[in-house]
Amino acid sequence: MPSARLLAAEAGVPTRTGEAALRERGLTVAVHGVGTFVAPDIPPESD
């Protein structure tokens, strides 16, 4: 998976904004002092 910095640059948003959006959607999990990881279960998309 590309780095958060690269993904944010491709999307044209600041890195923190991109990371926050992924966390809000439940796609990533941030562990203080350790890092950010892909969430173990991806929630279904709502229509």
Steps between C-alpha positions, in 0.01 A plus 500: 500500500636847418597732783246743647705787361489361144127420518421848629712662227318300232162604647610863532434522875726554802634177651314549830171556315543178306589299808202640690263415214621139493461467879149651492397244238639220715760402241803560722584476868749736663696371801668781694877465493488204261346601168196484276382167365237369262191408702450124541135511384392734223146622561253476209437821307165663563289614206 
